[in-house]
């Protein structure tokens, strides 16, 4: 779960920005 969150976190800021 943590590993999947880590990848999403890196993509979230890129998509949000």
Secondary structure, DSSP 8 states (H G I E B T S, - for coil): -HHHHHHHHHHHHHHH-
